[in-house]
Amino acid sequence: MMKKLLVLVMALGMFGISQAQEFDVGIKAGVNFSQFQDAKNFDSDSRTGLLAGAFVGVKFSDRFAIQPEILYSQQGGDSDFGDYHIDYVNVPVIFKFYLISDVLNVQAGPQFGFVANDDFPEFEAIEEQVEAESFDISAAVGAGLDLPFGLRVDARYNFGFTETIENTDAKNGVFSLALGYSFL
C-alpha cells in the first residue's frame, strides 16, 4: 500500500511540475492538539505533540495550487485509562485556493498516515491487547498565509475516517498550527 501511494504522489508531482506556473520547496514545523473522536468505552483528553517535515508547492494559476507534504506527527490522546501516544508519518495532499492575492488561502485535501511509533505507557500489562492500526486516512481543512521572505503559516484540522485503535471506533481529530519556510 505504501509503495502504491508513493508512486501516486510522485506521478502527481511530476505532472504538477510540468503544468506549474510556480514551484517551491520548503520545510515546516509546528504543534498538534490531538484527541480521539467517536471513541466507544472511553473519553479522551487532548494530547499536545510536535509536527515537522517538508513540502513541495506547485501553483497552477493565480488562485490554485497543490501542496504535497511529508510530516512526522505526534498524535493520540489521554484518557482515564491511560495515555495513547501514536506517532505518524503523514502524507497530506493539500489543495490551496487563494482568496486574497498570493497571501491568504483556504486549504483542503486527503491525508494518509502510517504509524511510526505507538506507545501506551500505562498499558504495559495488556500491551498485546492494545494495538494501533497501522494506517490512517483523514481529511484536512484549514487556512494559510504565504508571507514575504518565504514564510508560511498554516492552521488545519484533520478529520479521521479510519479507526485508530483496534476495537474502539476512535478516530483521530487533530488541530495543528505550523510555521514554514519556502526555499524557492
PyMOL commands that set and color helices and strands:
alter all, ss='L'
color gray80, all
select helices_A, chain A and resi 2-19+121-129+148-150
alter helices_A, ss='H'
color red, helices_A
select strands_A, chain A and resi 22-37+44-45+47-59+64-79+83-100+104-119+135-146+151-160+171-182
alter strands_A, ss='S'
color yellow, strands_A
deselect
rebuild
show_as cartoon
